[in-house]
């Protein structure tokens, strides 16, 4: 995929009462490209602000291992940045030290192998920043309405 893509979030209730954030690229669930991974809990993706670019850019885990190990086993991550009205997800990689969507604070607690992202053959994505932020805002509103 090249050029600008559209971003969306579909909130789905799975595994009992757990709500997950299914991320959409051009209307297609991104999970279709990620064999062996599941969507993250909506609380991790939306509640932490993980999707919102920060300066300096950071690597954020957005999908978790489907093996049953859950968050922290192996996660699909991207470096999320914003520049000139564009949000970019780049350098997709598997990371194992994340206990959620955001990077751990004490990376020194992990060995070299756990700290090193392992590149994945997944393209970079570039979104128009206004459309991207509007999709996050809509998903946050829907998620807030669903929470008890």
C-alpha positions in Angstrom: 0.0 0.0 0.0 1.3 3.4 -0.9 0.1 7.0 -0.6 -2.6 8.0 1.9 -4.8 5.4 3.4 -8.0 5.8 5.5 -8.0 4.8 9.2 -10.8 3.4 11.2 -11.5 1.5 14.4 -14.2 -1.2 14.8 -14.9 -2.1 18.5 -16.0 -5.7 18.9 -16.9 -7.6 22.0 -15.0 -10.9 22.1 -14.1 -13.6 24.6 -17.0 -13.0 26.9 -17.2 -9.3 27.7 -13.8 -8.1 26.5 -13.9 -5.3 23.9 -11.1 -5.3 21.3 -10.1 -2.6 18.9 -10.1 -3.9 15.3 -8.0 -1.4 13.3 -9.1 -0.7 9.8 -6.9 0.4 6.9 -8.9 1.5 3.9 -11.9 -0.3 5.5 -10.1 -3.6 5.7 -9.4 -5.2 9.2 -5.6 -5.0 9.5 -5.7 -8.3 11.4 -6.1 -10.0 8.0 -2.4 -9.3 7.3 -1.3 -10.5 10.7 -1.5 -14.3 10.9 -1.1 -15.4 14.5 -2.1 -12.1 16.1 -5.3 -10.8 17.6 -6.6 -7.2 18.2 -5.6 -5.6 21.5 -8.1 -4.8 24.2 -9.8 -1.4 23.4 -8.7 -0.2 26.8 -5.0 -0.6 25.8 -5.4 1.0 22.4 -7.8 3.8 23.2 -7.5 4.2 27.0 -3.7 4.7 27.0 -3.5 7.2 24.1 -1.3 4.7 22.3 -2.5 5.6 18.8 -1.8 9.3 19.3 1.6 10.3 17.9 4.0 11.8 20.4 7.3 13.7 20.0 9.7 11.9 19.8 7.9 9.1 18.0 7.6 5.8 19.9 7.0 2.2 19.1 3.5 1.1 20.0 2.2 -2.5 20.1 -1.3 -2.7 18.5 -1.8 -6.4 18.1 -1.1 -9.3 20.6 -0.1 -12.9 20.1 -3.0 -15.2 19.3 -1.3 -18.2 21.1 -3.2 -17.5 24.3 -0.2 -15.8 26.0 -1.9 -12.5 25.5 -0.2 -9.1 25.8 3.5 -9.5 26.5 4.0 -12.8 24.6 4.7 -11.3 21.2 3.1 -8.1 19.8 2.9 -6.4 16.4 4.2 -2.9 16.8 4.8 0.2 14.7 6.6 3.5 15.2 3.9 6.1 15.1 4.8 9.7 14.1 3.2 12.8 12.8 4.6 15.4 10.5 3.1 18.0 8.1 -0.5 16.8 8.6 0.3 13.1 8.1 0.4 10.3 10.6 2.7 7.5 9.7 3.0 4.0 11.0 6.4 2.6 10.0 8.9 -0.2 10.7 6.4 -2.9 11.7 8.1 -5.3 14.1 7.3 -8.0 16.6 8.2 -7.1 20.2 8.0 -9.3 23.3 8.7 -7.0 26.2 5.5 -4.9 26.0 3.0 -5.6 28.7 0.4 -3.5 26.8 0.2 -1.1 23.9 2.8 1.3 25.3 6.5 0.6 25.7 7.6 -0.5 29.2 9.2 2.2 31.4 12.0 -0.1 32.7 13.6 -1.5 29.5 16.7 -2.4 31.5 14.7 -5.2 33.1 14.6 -7.1 29.8 17.5 -8.9 28.1 18.9 -7.8 24.7 16.7 -10.3 22.8 13.5 -9.1 24.4 14.4 -5.4 23.8 15.2 -5.9 20.1 12.2 -5.5 17.7 12.1 -8.2 15.1 11.1 -6.7 11.7 7.9 -7.9 10.0 7.0 -7.9 6.3 4.1 -5.5 6.8 4.0 -2.2 4.8 4.1 1.3 6.3 0.9 3.2 6.4 0.3 7.0 6.0 -2.9 8.6 7.1 -4.3 12.2 6.8 -3.9 13.5 10.4 -7.4 15.0 10.7 -9.2 11.9 9.5 -7.0 9.7 11.7 -7.7 11.7 14.9 -11.4 11.9 14.1 -11.5 8.1 13.8 -9.8 7.8 17.2 -12.2 10.3 18.8 -15.3 8.5 17.4 -14.0 5.1 18.7 -13.3 6.6 22.2 -16.8 8.0 22.4 -18.3 4.6 21.4 -16.1 2.8 23.9 -17.0 5.2 26.7 -20.7 4.6 26.0 -20.2 0.8 26.2 -18.3 0.8 29.5 -20.2 0.1 32.6 
